Amino acid sequence: MKISAGLMAIGLALTASGPARAQQDYPSRPVTIVVPFAAGGTVDLMGRIAAEALQKAFGQSFIVENRTGAGGVVGNQAVARSAPDGYTLLLAPTAFAIVPWIYKTLQYDPRRDFKPVGLMGLTANVMVVSPNLGVNTVAEFIALAKSSPKPVLYASPGVGTPQHLLVEYFASQAGIKLSHVPYGGSAPALVDVMAGQLPMMFADIAPSVPLIQSGKIKALGALTPARHPSLPDVPAISETLPGFSAVGWQGLLARAGTPDAIVDRLNAALVAYLKTPEAARRMRDIGVDVKWSTPRETQDWVDSQLSQFEKLVKAAGIDPV
């Protein structure tokens, strides 16, 4: 049986139009946003904000699925193994750039297996000390540490957390020796700093502000490049250590291979929402500053964060497990 050139051309055109039509119709079914941490935390809340915004923009369900474990590895891996069709997305936080350097083996490559959609926000940390420590500035803390016969202790939410690594970065930049005491989260660490059991920690600004305002802890410096709006009277650490700054982040990623057309549609809808006063208000309430970006800018950001935390993990002397 012979097939005419005309019929073959029509068949090829129909075949080629299938993927294009699927991209134009996206999303035609529910989309899952994987949050690699437990419900109720900042990462989870950011995932739900993204889901609500995209659901409203596309008129299709966007469902948050919490896939927890191994500092985010379980959720990351689930998205890395998903189909590259835009129907499984990842709400990635700062930890995304840390776990590749604290685990010997991962079942995914953080650069090769994901395709950034866009950043959503940045989170800030602040250096806080016990009120009875007797220091009022970053410079005074550095002087105390240099004069101490033993390394000054500091608390963190746990080994390999951003706060742990950033304190080690601070110590190296300041030329001081500090000793790490890991906790099982930020809340118990803050409680012991307030009680004077430990002298210092780096803490998220949002939950720290009321404690600082009530005098339960003392803020010495923000880790942001300039003073943070929520603590305008607290200097940035960079005012004492020029160039020292670090921020946390949250962004939306897709599976590598997801068509550009789908990624661009998601980015456009996400950015449109992030530019609204509602987005700024909701995110400010959970301690996040709005930050949008193009997919290309997001890729550059993620790459820079992976490189930064690779250096910080090595500097902190953390042996991968």
LOFI-561652 format. One record per residue (C-alpha): y negated, x, z negated. Coordinates in steps of 0.2 Angstrom, whole numbers, padded with zeros to 4 digits, always signed. Example, Ala and Ser with C-alpha at 12.3 -4.5 7.8 and 13.67 -1.06 7.14 Angstrom:
<sites>
+0022+0062-0039
+0005+0068-0036
</sites>
This chain:
<sites>
+0000+0000+0000
-0017+0007+0005
-0032+0005-0005
-0048+0004+0004
-0062+0016+0000
-0073+0002-0004
-0061-0005-0017
-0058+0012-0024
-0077+0015-0026
-0079-0002-0035
-0064+0003-0047
-0072+0019-0051
-0089+0011-0054
-0081-0002-0066
-0072+0012-0075
-0087+0022-0077
-0097+0007-0083
-0085+0004-0098
-0092+0017-0110
-0110+0014-0105
-0108-0005-0108
-0100-0001-0125
-0115+0010-0130
-0127-0003-0124
-0118-0016-0134
-0117-0005-0150
-0113-0011-0163
-0102-0025-0158
-0092-0025-0174
-0095-0020-0192
-0100-0002-0196
-0094+0008-0211
-0106+0020-0220
-0095+0032-0231
-0103+0037-0247
-0094+0052-0254
-0099+0049-0272
-0097+0034-0285
-0106+0018-0285
-0123+0017-0294
-0129+0035-0291
-0143+0040-0280
-0132+0044-0266
-0124+0027-0267
-0141+0019-0268
-0147+0028-0252
-0131+0023-0243
-0135+0005-0247
-0153+0006-0242
-0147+0013-0225
-0134-0001-0223
-0147-0015-0227
-0160-0007-0215
-0147-0005-0201
-0139-0022-0203
-0156-0030-0202
-0161-0020-0186
-0145-0023-0177
-0139-0040-0183
-0122-0033-0187
-0113-0029-0203
-0115-0011-0211
-0103-0009-0225
-0104+0004-0239
-0087+0012-0243
-0087+0024-0258
-0074+0038-0254
-0075+0049-0269
-0067+0065-0275
-0069+0084-0274
-0088+0085-0274
-0089+0074-0259
-0075+0082-0249
-0064+0067-0248
-0078+0056-0240
-0083+0070-0228
-0066+0072-0222
-0063+0054-0219
-0078+0054-0207
-0073+0070-0199
-0056+0062-0195
-0064+0045-0188
-0066+0040-0170
-0082+0047-0162
-0089+0030-0158
-0103+0027-0171
-0093+0015-0182
-0090+0027-0196
-0105+0036-0203
-0108+0047-0218
-0122+0047-0231
-0123+0066-0234
-0132+0073-0249
-0136+0091-0254
-0118+0093-0259
-0113+0093-0241
-0120+0110-0239
-0112+0117-0255
-0094+0112-0254
-0089+0123-0239
-0093+0138-0250
-0084+0133-0266
-0067+0128-0258
-0056+0140-0249
-0050+0128-0237
-0057+0112-0230
-0049+0100-0217
-0065+0099-0208
-0079+0110-0201
-0097+0105-0208
-0105+0111-0192
-0093+0107-0179
-0086+0090-0184
-0102+0081-0188
-0117+0075-0177
-0133+0072-0187
-0142+0055-0185
-0157+0058-0196
-0163+0063-0213
-0168+0049-0225
-0176+0057-0240
-0179+0072-0251
-0176+0074-0270
-0185+0085-0282
-0180+0095-0297
-0190+0101-0312
-0187+0115-0324
-0187+0107-0342
-0185+0115-0359
-0182+0110-0377
-0198+0106-0385
-0194+0118-0399
-0191+0133-0388
-0209+0139-0390
-0214+0141-0372
-0226+0131-0362
-0226+0140-0344
-0213+0147-0332
-0221+0164-0335
-0218+0162-0354
-0200+0157-0351
-0198+0173-0340
-0205+0184-0353
-0194+0176-0367
-0179+0179-0356
-0184+0197-0353
-0186+0201-0371
-0171+0192-0377
-0156+0204-0382
-0144+0192-0375
-0145+0181-0359
-0154+0164-0362
-0142+0149-0360
-0145+0135-0348
-0136+0119-0344
-0131+0111-0328
-0122+0096-0322
-0107+0107-0317
-0101+0122-0308
-0107+0122-0290
-0120+0109-0292
-0137+0111-0284
-0145+0113-0301
-0132+0127-0306
-0135+0137-0290
-0154+0134-0290
-0156+0141-0308
-0146+0156-0303
-0158+0158-0288
-0173+0157-0300
-0165+0170-0311
-0163+0182-0297
-0180+0179-0291
-0188+0181-0308
-0177+0197-0313
-0169+0189-0328
-0152+0186-0335
-0147+0168-0339
-0130+0162-0345
-0123+0146-0338
-0116+0131-0348
-0109+0118-0337
-0108+0100-0342
-0099+0084-0334
-0115+0077-0327
-0134+0078-0329
-0136+0065-0344
-0126+0075-0357
-0134+0091-0352
-0151+0083-0354
-0146+0076-0371
-0142+0093-0377
-0158+0101-0370
-0168+0087-0379
-0158+0091-0395
-0162+0109-0394
-0143+0114-0392
-0148+0123-0376
-0165+0129-0371
-0166+0125-0352
-0160+0116-0337
-0166+0111-0319
-0166+0092-0319
-0169+0078-0306
-0187+0073-0308
-0185+0054-0308
-0175+0052-0324
-0184+0066-0332
-0202+0059-0331
-0201+0046-0345
-0193+0060-0356
-0207+0072-0352
-0220+0059-0355
-0213+0054-0372
-0212+0073-0377
-0193+0073-0378
-0192+0087-0366
-0205+0099-0359
-0208+0102-0341
-0213+0120-0336
-0212+0119-0317
-0207+0108-0302
-0196+0116-0288
-0206+0107-0274
-0217+0118-0263
-0232+0110-0272
-0235+0100-0287
-0225+0084-0287
-0235+0067-0286
-0225+0060-0301
-0229+0075-0312
-0247+0081-0306
-0251+0091-0321
-0235+0101-0320
-0237+0117-0309
-0225+0121-0296
-0213+0136-0300
-0220+0144-0284
-0237+0146-0293
-0228+0159-0304
-0215+0165-0291
-0223+0164-0274
-0211+0156-0261
-0199+0149-0274
-0195+0131-0269
-0180+0120-0266
-0177+0101-0263
-0162+0090-0262
-0159+0079-0247
-0150+0064-0240
-0146+0061-0222
-0135+0050-0211
-0122+0059-0200
-0110+0053-0187
-0093+0060-0181
-0095+0074-0168
-0093+0068-0151
-0102+0051-0154
-0112+0047-0139
-0131+0052-0139
-0136+0035-0134
-0128+0028-0150
-0135+0041-0161
-0152+0039-0154
-0151+0020-0157
-0146+0023-0175
-0160+0036-0177
-0174+0024-0170
-0169+0010-0181
-0168+0021-0197
-0184+0029-0194
-0193+0013-0190
-0187+0007-0208
-0192+0023-0216
-0210+0022-0210
-0212+0005-0220
-0220+0003-0237
-0204-0006-0243
-0194+0010-0239
-0206+0021-0248
-0207+0010-0263
-0188+0007-0265
-0184+0026-0263
-0198+0031-0275
-0190+0020-0288
-0174+0030-0287
-0183+0047-0287
-0182+0050-0268
-0197+0055-0256
-0195+0047-0239
-0192+0060-0225
-0187+0055-0207
-0182+0067-0193
-0175+0067-0176
-0156+0071-0173
-0161+0089-0167
-0172+0092-0182
-0158+0085-0194
-0146+0097-0186
-0158+0112-0189
-0160+0106-0207
-0142+0105-0211
-0138+0122-0203
-0152+0130-0213
-0145+0121-0229
-0127+0127-0226
-0134+0145-0224
-0145+0144-0239
-0131+0138-0251
-0118+0150-0244
-0130+0164-0250
-0133+0155-0267
-0115+0152-0270
-0111+0171-0267
-0126+0176-0278
-0120+0165-0292
-0103+0174-0292
-0093+0158-0289
-0075+0161-0283
-0069+0147-0271
-0055+0137-0277
</sites>
